[in-house]
Each structure stands twice: as C-alpha cells, then as structure tokens.
Amino acid sequence: MLRVLITDPLSDQGIEQLTQAPDVEVIINTGLSPSELLEAIQDVDALLVRSQTKVSAEVIAAGKNLKAIGRAGVGVDNIDIPAATSNGVVVVNAPDGNTISTAEHTFAMLISMARNIPQGYRSTVQGEWNRKAFVGVELNHKTLGIVGLGRIGTELSKRAKAFNMNVLAFDPYLTEERAQKIGVTKATLDEVITSSDFITVHTPLTKETHHLIDAGAFQRMKDGVRILNCARGGIIHEGALYEAIQSGKVAGAALDVFEVEPPGEHPLLTLPQVTATPHLGASTREAQENVAIDVVAEILHILRDEPFKNAVNLPSIPPELVEKLQPYQILAEKLGHFASQTTHGALDELTITYSGELADWDTSPLTRIVLKGALSHYLSEINYVNAPHLAKERGVRVTEQKVSKAQGFTNLLTITIKTDAHHEHTIAGTLLNGFGPRIVKIDQYSVDLQPTGHQLLIHHHDRPGAIGRVGTILGERNVNIATMQVGRADIGGRAIMMLTVDKEVPKKLLEDLEELEEIQAVTAIDL
C-alpha cells in the first residue's frame, strides 16, 4: 500500500480521490508540531500540504520512503526545494487549479482601480455623495502590459481583449507564433514598462524576479500609470511603489499580495490610491476544489510511475516545447537504459547527440530523461528530479551535441556511453510515425528494433548456422523468440543478433550460449 500523509486542510473532493484508490492508505493529521511532523513523515510515500505546514530539509531527510510532496496551490515557499531535489523527492503543485480564479480577481482589481470603486464605496457608506472626487478612466483602447504570460497572464489577456484593450506581453518563453495565436503583442520588458497604461505582473518570485519592478522601472513608466500585483509579494519593490504614488508618477495600485503577509501597518495601505485585498486570488470554492483534485492526481501519477507534469523542482518547459518533446520521452529513457546495460563497469561518460529536427529544440528535458534511464541500471533511487544531481555527484561527465543532419532520418537521438572499465557503446534511436520509438543502430550495426521487453544482444561471427544454433538452444530451454534482428559490417565478419524473447533468460543459459564457437558475447537487456 502507498501511504499518503495530509497535514493541512484539503477539500473533500481531493481527499476522495485518495480514499477511493485501492492501493493508497490515507493518513490525515493536521496541525502537527515540527517534532510531530518528523515522527509522522518517517514511513510515508507522499506528503500533501497547503501553506501552513513547513516542509524543512530536516523533515524531508526524515522521510525515508518519501517520493513526492504535493502543494495544493501554486506557491511552494514553505517547502525546501533544494533539499527535496537532492533527496530525489518530486515537489508538485497545482498551477492550473486557480488559473481562472486568479485571472478573474486580477481583472476585478483592474476595473475597481480604474473606476475607484473601493474609494467610492467607502465614501458612500460614510454618508457622502461626492461624484466629482472619484472620476476614473476607461479601459477601452488603453494598453495593458503583462509581465509573465503563463496560464494566468494568458487568461487575463483574453479578458482584456474583450474590453478592447491593447495587450503588450513580456515573457522569456513567449514566441512570436504563440503571441499571435493569443492575440497579444510580444514585447521586451522595457517596452512593457515604458508603453503601458496599466502594468500587471504574473511571474513566480525568484532571485531574478525579486524587485523586478523597482525605482528605476517606475521612472521609465508613463505618468499616471496604474500597477497591479496579484502574483507574489516582492516582485514589485513596495518602497519604490510608495514613492512613485506619492510623487504622482503612479495614479493607482491594486495589490492582492505583499512581501510580508499580513502586511500590518504598511505605508501603502495609508494611501487612498491603493486598492488592496488579503491574498484572495485563489479564494473561490471552485479553485480550492480544483487545486486539491489536481495535486492529488499528480501525486498518484508519481507514486504509480506514471507521467506527471507539474513538478516545480524540474526546469519549467514552455507548453509548445512540451508538446514537441513528449513523443520522444519514452525513446530517450529506453535508449539510456539500453545503453547502460550493454557495458561493464561504472558509468564514466555519457555523450548525447541530437540530430535532425531535435537539433533545433531545447533538449535539456530529454537529457534529464536519458540520464534517468542510464543511471537506473546503477542506482535504485533515481528519478527525473535527482538524475543530474546524482550524475554530477558521481563524477559522470555529461555532454550534449547537436547535429543538423540525421543520417537519413527526420530525427535521431544517439547515446555514447563509456565506463571506467574502458567499455564503450553507441546506441541510436528515432521516432517513426505510426511505429513509435525504434532503435536503429547499435555501434556500427544498423537494426530496426522496438525497445521493449526482454532482449538478448549477441555478438558473433557471421557464419552459416550460427543463428540456427542459438535458436535451437533457446528452444530446448523453452525460451520463445518473438523477434530477431541481425546486423553485420561485412560478409563473414563480426555481426550482432538482437532477439526479443518472451521471458527473462537465466544466467546459466547465457553462459551456455557463450560457449558456442561462433558467439563472442551475450548480454541480457531488460526494457
């Protein structure tokens, strides 16, 4: 049974997915002290939290069986990500669950700020009727600058377009093609800052985005610009924003988040130009249900060794690149696993060559997958998260190469593996439309092999009867051959046989095959 510990309140819909799973034991224990959490984490496979539980390096180290940590929400500030990565623990969040909720809240703040709705409300309930004091501005034909065109930024742009706004968008991963598809204008950060009437930020809070909008940025903005932050506190320098409002450069600000929450007696909250809410971006019934459902689904995928997508301690990949690379993931892992089983000794060097259309893409995610496949032959606790860390820790040299030509294929992925025992092998594979992953080359030999099941790699001399004698021995031992591939460099010279068999071949049978005069080496490969 897979054991999942829940330490923060989660929606019933999310918990129901776990309780209905026949292979999962659910443990709900909220409000734990740090010492109680250290005790509770020791024998669980996954931990589910919101923002209350602090998942420290000590907690992660105590989770001897811990494979995944799920955050029912977006922010993971309460989880020690580096510690999780070094321990091979996948951290997943639920970035899609509150997308609509946050986008709608941001747009509500945008309209409220433009029309002074909170200020007008306060004045009216105090018995005043001062229409002239709250003259606002229209959104029609104004320019909205979006910094960060991810899920929320994209949804916000749709709503802005519906209000006839011009949208400028900056995102380091935004392509011209995607910008046109969404209906926004791709811009630099400086163009967004200098040309927008309204500026909203929708990036994660990282070392690079901390105080991204600072005093210098405010100086370059239009007079009367209006600012929104419904993402993460700290992206906008709050002191600089206060000064910009006081000077008249900024006409208004709408803030759902602060660098320190709750903000207490914050200077910005004393300004009438500021509209503020207490981090309500994800505070809808639908969002709370969605994030719980999404993160639970991800946790189950991880624990069952199924594909998952929302790991925060893996590099972020643009959606269009994910779509391109996804078909190659099985090929990459199978090639890495196959190559490592053909050699003897400790892995010393791994060279990965991307050819054809692959050479034009960011293939770093595939390199991580190849590493996972290769290292799984040597290490048991290996996954996509810790594979690069463990390779570096063990001194494995990893090299990426890109070549425009693919030797007659549209795409070609080639792996050369070297060990400290001076063994070296090269395996190449491709993705064939309608046929999926195929191994097309083993060292200098051309083959056409589906990388699955139990395989026998047999190096032999190309002599009449060699194949028949191998088949006879396997048949006598009740080992059925499903497929066979033969490759040779020259007639009568060195050659290989690749056999797919129906079951694992015992060691004694491998030794018997090697005793045949024509056979040089036999290697069992399990894919």
N, C-alpha and C positions, 0 to 999 in steps of 0.2 A: 504493500500500500504506500502511496505517496502522501506525505504528511505536510499540510499547509497550515501555517500559523497566521492568524489575523489579529493584529494588535491595535487597530483603530476602527472606529465605526465605519461600516461599509453597507451599501444599500442591499436590501433583501434580494434583489434580482441578481446581483453579483454573487452573493453567497449561495444562492440556489443552484447556480451552475456547478459549484464545487460539491455541494451536498448530494447532487444527483449523479455525480461521476462515480462509477463503481470502483475505480482504482484510487480514490482520494479519501483520506481521513482529514476532516476539518477541525481545527482547534481554534476557538475564538476566546481570546484572553486580552481584553483591553485595559488600559490604564496601568500597565506594568511599570514598576520602578526599573532603573537601569540594572540593578542586580537581579531582579526577577526576569528581565528580558534575557540576560546572559544565561540563565538557567533554562529558560523555555526554548531558546534557539538551538540548543545543542543537537537535537536529533530530528530536526525538521528539514524538509527538502526545499521549501519555499516560504517566504515571508511576505505578507501583504500589509501595507501601511497606507495612511494618508499623510498628513503633515505633522501629527502630534508625536509619533514615535521617532526618536533619534537613533538612526542606524549607524553606529560608530564603527571604526576599524576593529575595536575590541569585540563588538557584537558579531561582526562578520567572521572574525577569526574563530569565535566560539562555535559558529555554525559548521560543524564538521561535515555535515551532509548537505549544506546549503548550496543550492544550484541557481536560485533565482530570487530576486527581490522585486516585488511589484508595487508601484506607487499609483494609487487610484487618483490620478490627476496629472498635471504637467510638470510642475516644479519638483526637483529632486534635491533641494538644498539640505534636507535632513538626512541624506544618505551619503556616506563616504564613498564616492565613486572610485577614486584611485585604489582604495583598499579592496573594493569589490572586484575591480579589474584584475589586480594582482593575484587574487584568490580564485579567479575564474568564475565569479558569480555574475550572472547576467542581471542587469538592472533594466527593467522595462517600466514605461509609464503609459499614459493613455492620452496622447496628444489630440486625437480626433474627437473624443467624447464631449469636450466642452467647446469645440470649434464654433458652432453656431451660437451658443450661449454668449461666448466672449465677443464674437463679432457683432451680435445684436446689442450687447451692452456698450461696446465702443461707439456704435453708431448712435445709440440713445444719448450717450455723453456728448457726442459731436453736435447733435441737434440742440440739446439742452444748453450747451455752451454758446452756440451761435445765437440762440434766441433768449439767453438769460433767464431760462425757465426757473432754476432754483432760486435765483435772486428775486425774481418776480413773485414766486410763491411765498417766500419769507416776508416780503413787504406786504403782500395782500392779507395773509393771516394775522399780521400785526395791525390790521385796520387801515392800512394806507391804500391809496388808489393813484399810483404815480406812474402813469403810462410813459411819460417822456424819459424817465430815468432808465428804462430798460429797452432801448432801441437796439435791435440786433442786426445781424447780417444774413443774407440768403446764401444757401449752398449752391444755387443754380450758377453754373459757369465758373465756379471757384475751383482752384486747384488743390487737390488733396495729395500730400506727399506721404507715401507709406514706406517706412524703413523696415524691411523684412517681409517678403511676400511668400510666406509659408501658407499653411492652411487658413489661419485666422485672417492674415492680410489679404489673401485671395477672396475670402467670403466678404470681407469689408469692402473690397474694391467693387464687387458686384452691386452692393447696396449703394455705394457712392455713384456708380454709373447710372443707377436707376433714378438718382436725384440730379442727373445731368451735370455731374462734376467731372472735371478733367483729373485723371489719376496719373501721378508720377510714382514710379516704384523703384526702389533700390534693394537689391538682394544679390549677394555674391554668386548665387547659383542660378540666377534668372537668365534664361536665354532669350534672344530676340524672338525666336519662334514661340516660346511659351507666353511671352508678354503680349504678342499679337493675338494669340488664342484667347487669353483672358480679357483683352481689350484695354490694356494699360500701356503707358509709355515707359520703356526701360530707361532708367536714368542713373547717373552716378550719385553718390551720397551728397556731394556738394551741390549738384543740380537740384536735388530734393530740398536741401536746406535753403538755397537761395531763391527758389522759384515758387514755393508753395504758400498758399494762404492758410492751410491747415496742415499740421505735421503730426503723424501718429507713429509710434514705434511698436513693432511686433517681432522682436528678436529675443533669443534667450539671453540671460545675464551671464556673460563670460568675462574673462580677462580683457578680451578685445572690445566688448560692448559696454563695459563698465564706464559710466560717464561719457558715453559716445556723443551725447548732446551736451556740450559744455559751454563755457562763456564765449569761446571763440566761435562756436557754431551759432549761438544767439546773435552775435554781432553781424554775421553774414546774412541773417534772415531778413525778410521783408518787414517793414514797420507794420505793426498791427497783426502779426501772425498769431495763430492760436495753436496750442500744443495739447496733445493727448498722450497719456500713458496708461494703458490697461494691460500691460505685459508684465514687466518685472520692475520693482523699485531699484533704482541705481543706474538704469540706462540713461536717464536724464539727471544731470547734476542739479540737485534741488536748490542749492545755494545760488547757483548761476541763474536758475529759473526765477527765483525770488527777485534777484536784482534786475532781471530783464522785464519782469512785470512792473516793478517799481519805477523803472525808467520809461515805461511806455512802449518799449520795443515789442513786448508780447501783450496782446489785448486780452488774452484769457487762457486758462489752462484747465483741463479736465483730467483728474487723477484718480485712478482706482487702486493704485499701488504706491507704496512708499519704500524708501531704502530701509527704514526700521519700522516694523509694524507691531502693534499700533503706533502711529506717529506721535501721540501725545500732544503737547502744546507746540505744534510745529508752526514756524513763521508763515509758511504758505497758507495755512488754514485761517490766518488772520486777514487775508486779502479777499475783498469782495469779488475779484475777477476769477477766483478759483472755485471750480466745482469738484467736489470730492465724494467718493463712496468707499466703504470699508472692504475693498477687495472682493467685489461682487461678481466679477467676470464669469465665474463658473457656477454661480449660485442660482441655478434653476433646478427644478425637480428632474427635468429630462437629462441635464448634464450630469447630475450626481448618479443617476442610474446608468448612464452611458459609460462614464469613466470606470465604474465598478465592473460592468459587463465586459468592457474592452480589456482591462488589465487582467481580469481572471482568465479570459480566453487566451491571452498571451502567455500567462503562467502555465496553463495546461499544455499549450504547444511546446514550451521549453521542456517541461518535465517528461513529455512523451516523445521527445526528439523529433518534433515536427517543425516545419518552417515558421519563423516568427519575424516581426518587422519593426517593433518599437523599442529596440534596445538603445538606451542612452549612453552606454559605455562602448558603443561601436560608432565609427565615423558616420556622420549624417550623409545621406545619399539623396540627391535630387530625385523627385519622382520619375522623371523621364529616363534617368540613368538606371534606376531600379528596374524599370520595365525592360530595358535593353539587356541588362546583365542577368536577370532572373533565370532565363533558359540555360545559362552557362554554369549555374551554381553546382548542379549535380556533376557535370563534366569536370569542373575544377576539383571538387573533393575526391571524385573517383580516381582521377589521374594522380593526385598527390598520394592517395592511399596505395594505388597500384605501384607507383614508382618506389615507394619506401619498402615494399615487400620484395622487390627484385634485388635488393642489395644486402650486404652483410656489414656489420659494424655500426658505429654511432654516426648519426647524420652530421655531416660537417659543412656541406654547402648545398644550396638549392638555387638553381637559376630558372626563372620562369620567363618564357618568351611569348609575347602576344603578337600574332601576325594577322594580316588582313584587316577586316573591319574592327577587330579588337584593338588594334594599334591606335585607333583614333579616339578611344574612350578612356575615362579614368578607371583603370582596372584594379586599383588598390583593394576594393572589396573582394575581388576574386583571388588576389594574392593571399589575403587572410584565410580564405576558404581552402586554397591549396595547402597552406601551412597546416591548417587543422587536419586535413586529410593525411598529410605526410607524417605529422608528429603523432597521430593516433596509433601508429604502429609501434611507437616507443613509449608513449605516455598514456596513462588511463584517464587522468583528469584533464582532458584537453577539450577546448571549445573555441568558437569563433572569437570570443572575448579575450581569452588569455593566450591564444596561439602566438601572436607576435612577441608578447612579453616572455613567454617560456622559451621561444627560439633564441631571443637575444640573451636571456639568462644562461643558456647552454652554449653560447658561442657559435650558433649556426649562422653562417653568412647567407643572407637572402638578397638576390639580385633580380631586378626586373629589367627586361629588354623589350623593345618594340620594333617590329619589322613590318614594312608596308606590304611586302609580298608574302603570300601564304602557301606557296608551293602547289598551286592548282586548286586550293580550297578558298571559299569565301572567308573563312575564319580558321585559325589554327592556334591551339594552346599547347606549348611544348615545355616539358619539365625535364631538366637535367639534374640528377641527384648524385652527390659524391659523399663518401663516408671516410672515416679515419682508417678504414681497412683498405683504402685505395680502390674501392669498388665504385664504378661509375656507370649509370644507365640513363638513357634518354627515352622518354615516352611522349608521344604527341597524340592529341585528340582533336576532334572537331564536332560541330553540331550540324547534323544533316536534317534538312526539312523532311518531316514525316517519319524520320527514323530516330531522332534524338541523339544522345551522346554516343560517339564511336571512338575507339582507339584505332588510329590509322598508321601508327609507326611505333615499333619497339627497336630501339637502337637503329641499325641501318636497314631493318627489315620492314617492308610495307605489309600491313594487315588490315583487316576490317572486322573489328571485334566490339561487341556490346559489353560495356564494363559493368557486369553484374554477376552475382552468384559465385560458385566455386570454380576457380581456374587453375590450370596447370601450364606453366611456362617451361617448355622443354627445349634445351639447346642440343642439337645433334648434327651428325654428318649426313649430308644429303645422299643417302644410298638406298637402292631398291630394297623394300621390305622393312625399313626402319619404322615407318608409320604402322604397318600391319602388326609388327611385334609389340609395339606399345599398346595398340588396341586389344590384342589378344590377352596381354597381362591384365589390363583393366577389366576386360570381360570376365576372365576367370575369377577375379576378386569381386564380381558383381557391382562394378562401378560403370554406370551408363554414361556414354559420351553424348552430350546434347549438341554441341557444335565443335567444328575444328577449323583452324586457320593455319596455313603453312606459309612461311616466308623464307626466301633464300637469296643470298647475294649472287652466287654462281652455281652452275650445274655441278653437282658432286662436291660442293664446298660446304661451308658452315651454313646451318639453317636453324629455324625455330619452328616448333609446333605450339599453338595456343589451343588448349582444349577446355571447353566448358563442360563440367561434369555435374551430375545430379546430387552429389553429396561430398562431404569433406573426405579427403583422401588420407588414410592413416600414414604415419611416418614410415612404417615398415614397407609399405607399398612404394613410397617414393624411393626408398633405398633399393628395392628390387628393380625398379625402372632404371636407376642409375647404373646398375650392373650390366645392362645391355651394352654390347660393344660399341654401337653407334651413338649412344647417349653420353653427352658431356656433363649436363647438369639438369636437375629437375627442381622447380620451385613451385610450391603451392601458394596460390594467391586467393584470398577470400575478400570478395567485394560485396 
